[in-house]
Amino acid sequence: MERRDFLQSSLLTCLAAGVPSIQEKIAAPQLQPKIKLSVSSYSYWHFKGDKFPIEKVIDDAAALGLEGIDVLHRQMESEDNAYLQKLKKHAFVNGIAMTCLSIHQGFVTPDKEELKKHVDHTIHCIELAYKMGIPCLRLNTGRWNTIKSFDDLMKNRGIEPILPGYTEDDGYKWCVDGIQQCLAKAEECGVLLALENHWGLGSTPEGMLRIHDTVNSPWLGLLMDTGNFLEDPYDKLEKIAPKASFVQAKTYYGGGEWYSLELDYKRIINILKKVNYHGYVSIEFEGKENAYSGVRKSVELLRKALA
């Protein structure tokens, strides 16, 4: 019998007998979620006093055996190309990936000139991320700013009145419009935009998903901050986890700068594993304890949860 005829005959015999064929036995491997641990440079500097150098954040991340850092834009010493390349090289030789650039901007404004200013800033930061080899950019929705002081906003649990004369729908429209104006540059530079649940329209999972789904672009994902849903966090985190591209994990050793939450990180990691999350979980230590010890305790906490 010809070899080809033999193989065809054997295959037909297997199928008739209900025996799995060679093709059926070769199944795609089941990938287990591979969550990588990172730390935010914000963990070492909470907008008070002298800026903590990003280079020292990289050094500490390497000493702790972490896989990455995410960089707070306001913490950078400069935007000069020499500085950007110095950071990129320092991270590489220490085996640390620079994973995300966290910026401050907001698209919730009826003022077209103000909106343009924030769009231009975002586009500029996309280009900075590209130069540093950072593949992700943290975005905020922005907020109404009817409570001017951030400290007062935190005292009010992140809730503020809508700007008089406007509606929540107006805010969503402005936010979507702002993000859409940044998408072409994000695609050109290969920098994924990640919208954080960071007050304003991002205070609820419904608000986050409404913006994400309306924009409907492969260059917009969500950034899941574990500490920014102050009530019933787990159900809310579950809702945004399937579309999360990056995760920031809040810890509060020594008491939080604005508030403290008792977060069950084993439960949160299980939420991420259920949606097959493969990305970074970046520690955002927001406590009053010494940054080095607070970050180390946070690393221990997250490693136990990941085990």
C-alpha positions in Angstrom: 0.0 0.0 0.0 1.3 3.5 -0.8 2.3 5.5 2.3 -0.3 8.2 1.5 -3.1 5.7 1.2 -2.0 4.0 4.4 -2.1 7.2 6.4 -5.5 8.1 5.0 -6.9 4.6 5.7 -5.5 4.8 9.3 -7.1 8.2 9.9 -10.5 7.0 8.6 -10.2 3.9 10.9 -9.4 6.1 13.9 -12.3 8.4 13.2 -14.7 5.5 12.7 -13.6 3.9 16.0 -13.8 7.2 17.9 -10.1 7.1 18.6 -8.5 10.6 18.7 -6.4 11.3 15.6 -2.9 12.7 15.7 -4.3 16.1 14.9 -6.7 16.0 17.8 -4.0 14.9 20.2 -1.8 17.9 19.4 -3.6 20.7 21.4 -2.4 24.2 21.9 -0.6 24.6 25.2 -2.7 26.1 28.0 -0.9 29.3 29.1 -0.9 30.1 32.7 -1.2 33.8 33.7 2.3 35.2 34.1 2.0 38.3 36.3 5.2 40.3 36.6 5.9 42.5 39.7 6.9 46.1 39.2 7.1 49.3 41.4 6.0 52.8 40.7 8.6 55.6 41.2 5.7 57.4 42.9 6.2 55.0 45.8 9.3 57.0 46.7 8.0 60.5 46.2 4.5 61.7 47.1 4.9 65.2 45.6 6.6 66.5 48.8 10.1 67.7 49.2 13.0 67.0 46.8 12.2 64.6 43.9 13.5 61.1 44.5 15.7 60.2 41.5 14.4 57.7 39.0 17.8 56.1 38.9 17.6 55.2 42.6 14.1 53.7 42.0 15.7 51.5 39.3 18.5 50.5 41.7 16.1 49.6 44.4 13.9 47.6 42.0 16.9 45.6 40.9 18.0 45.0 44.5 14.5 43.6 45.2 14.5 41.4 42.2 11.6 43.1 40.5 11.0 43.1 36.8 10.0 46.7 36.1 9.3 50.2 37.2 6.6 52.6 36.1 7.7 56.2 35.9 5.8 59.2 37.3 6.3 62.0 34.7 6.3 64.8 37.3 9.1 63.0 39.1 11.5 63.2 36.1 14.4 65.6 36.4 14.2 66.7 32.8 12.8 66.0 29.4 16.1 66.4 27.6 16.9 63.5 25.3 20.2 62.9 27.1 18.3 62.4 30.4 15.7 60.1 28.7 18.4 57.9 27.2 20.4 57.8 30.4 17.3 56.4 32.2 16.7 53.9 29.5 20.3 52.6 29.6 20.4 52.6 33.4 17.2 50.5 33.5 18.5 48.1 30.8 21.9 47.3 32.4 20.1 46.6 35.7 17.6 44.2 34.1 14.6 46.5 34.7 11.9 47.2 32.2 10.4 50.7 32.2 6.8 49.6 31.8 4.5 52.7 32.0 4.7 56.5 32.0 2.2 57.9 34.4 1.1 61.5 33.4 -1.3 64.1 34.7 -3.9 65.5 32.3 -7.7 65.8 32.2 -10.1 66.0 29.3 -13.2 67.1 31.3 -13.5 70.7 30.3 -15.9 72.8 28.1 -13.0 75.1 27.3 -11.7 74.1 23.8 -8.4 75.8 24.4 -7.9 74.0 27.7 -8.8 70.7 26.1 -6.3 71.3 23.4 -3.6 72.0 26.0 -4.2 68.7 27.6 -4.3 66.8 24.3 -1.0 68.5 23.3 0.5 67.5 26.6 -0.6 63.9 26.2 0.8 63.7 22.7 4.1 65.2 23.9 4.2 62.5 26.7 3.5 59.7 24.1 6.6 60.9 22.3 8.6 60.9 25.5 7.5 57.4 26.3 8.5 56.3 22.8 12.0 57.8 23.2 12.4 55.9 26.5 11.1 52.7 25.1 8.1 52.7 27.4 5.1 50.9 25.8 2.3 52.2 28.0 1.0 55.6 29.1 -1.3 56.2 32.1 -4.2 58.5 31.4 -6.8 60.1 33.7 -10.3 61.0 32.6 -10.0 64.4 34.3 -12.6 65.8 36.8 -15.0 68.6 37.2 -12.6 70.7 39.4 -15.5 72.1 41.3 -13.5 71.1 44.4 -10.2 72.8 43.8 -8.1 71.2 46.5 -7.2 67.5 46.0 -6.9 67.2 49.8 -10.6 68.4 50.1 -11.6 66.0 47.2 -10.1 63.1 49.2 -12.0 64.2 52.3 -15.1 64.0 50.2 -14.3 60.4 49.1 -13.4 61.6 45.6 -16.9 62.9 44.9 -17.5 66.4 43.6 -20.4 68.3 42.0 -20.8 68.6 38.2 -19.8 71.9 36.7 -22.9 74.2 36.8 -24.7 74.4 33.5 -23.4 71.0 32.2 -24.3 67.4 32.5 -22.4 64.2 33.1 -23.0 63.3 29.4 -21.1 66.5 28.4 -18.1 65.3 30.5 -18.1 61.9 28.8 -18.2 63.5 25.4 -15.2 65.8 26.1 -13.2 62.9 27.5 -13.9 60.7 24.5 -13.0 63.5 22.2 -9.7 64.2 24.0 -8.7 60.6 23.9 -9.6 60.2 20.2 -7.3 63.1 19.3 -4.4 61.2 20.9 -4.9 57.8 19.2 -3.1 58.4 15.9 0.1 59.4 17.8 -0.3 56.4 20.2 -0.5 54.1 17.2 2.4 55.8 15.4 4.7 55.4 18.4 3.4 52.0 19.6 2.4 53.4 23.0 -0.7 51.9 24.5 -3.0 54.4 26.4 -4.3 53.0 29.7 -7.1 54.9 31.3 -7.0 54.7 35.1 -9.9 54.6 37.6 -8.6 57.9 39.1 -11.5 60.0 40.3 -13.7 62.1 38.0 -15.5 60.0 35.4 -13.2 57.1 36.2 -14.6 56.8 39.7 -16.9 53.9 38.7 -16.4 50.9 36.6 -19.4 51.9 34.5 -17.8 55.2 33.7 -14.5 53.5 32.8 -16.2 51.0 30.5 -18.4 53.6 28.9 -15.4 55.7 27.8 -13.4 52.6 26.8 -16.2 51.1 24.7 -17.1 54.4 23.1 -13.6 55.1 22.0 -13.4 51.5 20.8 -9.7 51.4 19.8 -7.0 48.8 20.2 -4.8 51.6 21.4 -6.9 52.3 24.5 -6.9 49.9 27.5 -7.7 50.3 31.2 -5.4 50.8 34.1 -6.7 49.1 37.2 -5.7 50.9 40.4 -6.6 48.7 43.3 -6.9 51.6 45.7 -9.1 54.0 43.8 -12.5 52.3 44.3 -13.1 53.3 48.0 -16.3 51.3 48.6 -16.9 47.6 47.6 -13.7 47.5 45.6 -13.6 43.8 44.6 -16.9 43.7 42.6 -15.8 46.9 40.8 -12.3 45.6 40.1 -13.8 42.5 38.6 -15.8 44.6 36.2 -12.8 46.4 34.7 -10.2 43.5 35.0 -11.1 41.9 31.6 -9.9 45.1 29.8 -7.0 45.9 32.1 -3.7 46.5 30.3 -1.8 47.5 33.5 -2.3 47.3 37.2 -1.2 49.5 40.1 -1.4 48.0 43.5 -1.8 50.5 46.4 -0.3 49.8 49.9 -0.4 52.1 53.0 2.2 51.1 55.5 2.5 53.8 58.2 -1.0 55.1 57.3 -2.0 56.4 54.0 -1.2 59.9 52.8 -5.0 60.6 52.3 -6.7 57.3 53.4 -5.9 53.7 54.0 -7.6 50.6 52.7 -7.4 47.0 53.9 -7.0 45.2 50.5 -7.1 41.4 50.1 -4.4 40.9 47.5 -4.8 37.2 47.3 -8.4 37.9 46.2 -7.3 40.6 43.8 -4.6 38.4 42.2 -7.3 35.7 41.7 -9.5 38.3 40.0 -6.6 38.9 37.6 -5.8 35.2 37.0 -9.5 34.5 36.2 -9.3 36.9 33.2 -5.8 35.5 32.2 -4.0 38.7 32.9 -0.4 38.5 31.8 0.9 42.0 32.5 2.6 43.9 35.3 1.3 44.6 38.7 3.1 47.7 39.9 3.3 48.6 43.6 2.2 52.1 44.5 3.2 52.5 48.1 1.2 55.5 49.4 2.0 55.2 53.1 3.9 57.5 55.4 6.5 54.9 56.4 10.0 55.2 55.0 9.8 54.5 51.3 12.4 51.8 51.2 10.9 49.8 54.1 7.3 50.4 52.8 8.2 49.2 49.3 10.0 46.1 50.7 6.9 45.2 52.8 4.8 45.7 49.8 6.9 43.4 47.7 6.7 40.7 50.3 2.9 41.2 50.5 2.5 40.9 46.7 4.8 37.9 46.4 2.8 36.0 49.0 -0.4 36.8 47.1 1.2 35.7 43.8 2.5 32.4 45.2 
